[in-house]
Amino acid sequence: MHSRAALAVAQAAILEQLAQWPQAALCCDGRGQLGMIPIYAMPAARLAAGQWNKGWRSGWRYYWTHPDAPEGMTVEVMRVGNRGARLISLSIGPAALVLAATLAQLAGEYASDKRRFRPRILRLPWIAMEAIWLNTDSLRVVDRFLSRLDDRQGDAFRREAMARARAFLRCSKQRDKE
């Protein structure tokens, strides 16, 4: 889902950077593309219990690309309250191009799938994991995961995330006892 506040924050940050960019003329030719993928978070206890559909939208990742630009921009906007948004980061480099290409490839692969997979970013900073999360409404359909950070995909990502979440919870309980 789009957020008008988040989109405004992302557009302002991108326009400010484009004005300082060596290829600033590219921002005005109408061929640049702005895409977005929502970012979701999940509590360790739910993840450890295998409750994968219990995440919440914590922000948005916007990515700007241009066919003539050797790199793109990635902007992260954090959700603040019900309608607010705050800029978290902006980076210039190949990450935006890789994300756009990956999402285009996934859209092609799943275009005819009747299960309606929706791409999201699942960010789990407390266990140092992140993946593109292909989620559906149905609890009977296994979600798909594609991680760029450690090359874990699908069930391998799921198993590793659950193991790390359980270890994280054990460490937290141990610290609480001390």
N, C-alpha and C positions, 0 to 999 in steps of 0.2 A: 504494500500500500504506500502511496505517496503521501508526503506531508508537505503542505505548502510552506510551512516555516523552514523545514529542512531543505527543501529545494531552493528557497530564497537565500539561505546561508551558503549552500554549495555554489550557486550561480555567482554570488558576489565574490566568493573566494577565487573561483576560476577566472572571472573577468579581471580581477585585480592582478592575478599572476600572468594572465595572457598579455596584459598591457606592458609588462616588464620582460616578456619573453622575446628572444631574438627573432622568432617567426611570428610576431604579433599580428601581422596582416592576415594570418590564417583565421583568426577569430572572427573576421568580418566577412568571409566569403560564403558563409552559409553551409559549408560542407562538414563542419565539425559536428560530432555526435555526442550527446550527453545521455549516458545510461545510468541506471540505478539498480541496486540490489539491496534488499533490507538485511540488517544484521540482527541476529537473534542470540540471546544468551540463555543459559539453563543452569539451575542450581545443581550443585554437586550431588545432593541426596537423590534428586529425581534421575539424574544421569546414571548414578550407581545402581539405581533400582530398575533401569531400563525403560524409564518413562520418557521416551523421545519426543512425544508430542506435547510436552509441558514447558516449552520455551516461551520467551516473550521478546517482542521487538524492542531492542535497545538502541537502535540507530539505523543509519543508512550509509551505504558506500556508493558514492557517485563516481563515475569515470568518464572523462572527456577524451575523445580520440579524434583524429583528423587523418584522412587518407594520405596527406602529404607530409605529415609530421613524423619524425623518427621516434618520438616518445609521446606519452599522453600525461594526463593529470588524474590523480586519484584523491578524492576528498572524502573524509569521514566526518559524519555529523552525528552527534549523540542526542538521543531523545531526552528532553528535560520536561518533566511533568506531562500533562495530557496533550498540550499543543505546542510546547516550546522545543527549541533545537539550538545546539551549540556546536560550533566548529571544533573538531578534535585534532584533525591533521590534514595536511595537504602535501602531496608528494608529486614530483615530476620524474618520469622515467618509464620503463617498459611495463610496469605492473598493470597500468590501465589497458594497454594493448593486449596483454596476456589475458586479463579478465574478460575483455570484450570478445576476444577470439574463443575463449573457453565457453562463455555463455552462448555464443552463436552456434558453436558445435553441439552443445547440449540441447539447444532449442531444435536443431535439425534432427538429432537422434530421438528426441521424445515428442516431436510434433504430432505424430499420429497415435501416440499412446493415449488411451481413453482414461487413464488413471489421473490425469491432470497433475503432473509433478510441477511444483513451484520452486524455483531456485531461490535460495536464501544463503546468507553466510551464517554459519554457526560458529560463534567465537566463544572459546572456553579459556580465558587468559589464566585462570587459577591452576590449570594443568597444561598450559602452553600448547594448546591445540586450536586449529581453525580449519574449516572445510566449507566448500560449497555443499549445501544441504538441499537435496531434492526431496521435498516433503509433499505428502498428499493429505487429503482430509480423512481418508480411510485408515483405521488402525490395523486393518488386515493386510495392507500393502507395506512392504518393507521400504523404509526410506533409503535413499542412496546418498553416499558421501564421497567427495573428491577433495583431497587435501593437497595443496601445493607445498605446504611447509615441510612435510615429512614423507611424501609419496604414499601415504596410506589411503586406501580407498575402500568403500563398501564395508563388508564385515570386519576387515582388518582395522579400519578406523573405529568402528563401533566397539570392538573388543578392547582396543587400546584406550579409548576414551573412558570406558567403564572401569577398566583396571586402574587408570590414573585417578579417576574420581573416587574410587574406593580407598586407594592409598592416601589421597588428600584428606578424606574424611577420617581415616585412622590417625593420621598425623595431627589433625585438628583436635580430635578427642584426647589424644595423648598430651598435647600441650595444655588443654583445659584441665586435665588431672594434675599437672605439675603446677 
